[in-house]
């Protein structure tokens, strides 16, 4: 059975962006951290550099010059299973959204109030 995309109304507020450092809270890679390469909002998932490797069996395709065999690639991790790491206090934290004086919206660490 294929996984279905999460409905818009059931979607979690996504405060993770590409380039953020995150720590994995659950699963096989729990406790490890890495940089977010890609965010898939429809699937409610992120791709983290160097984590959650899976083996993919590929057939050779001489037209595009691909060799066959088993290759390893990074797989998606669900967003509720990762947590943003604050760049200043270097602790896993929740992210708040604040509007500053000039009307700009920034993200803020809930622990140390650092804006990033």
Buried (B, 14 or more C-beta within 10 A) or exposed (E): EEEEEBEEEEEEEEEBEEEBBBBBBEEEBEEBBBBBBEBEBEBBBBBBEEBBEEEEEEEEEEEEEEEEEEEEEBBBBBBEBBBBBBEEEEEBBEBEEEEEEEEEEEBBBEEEEBEE
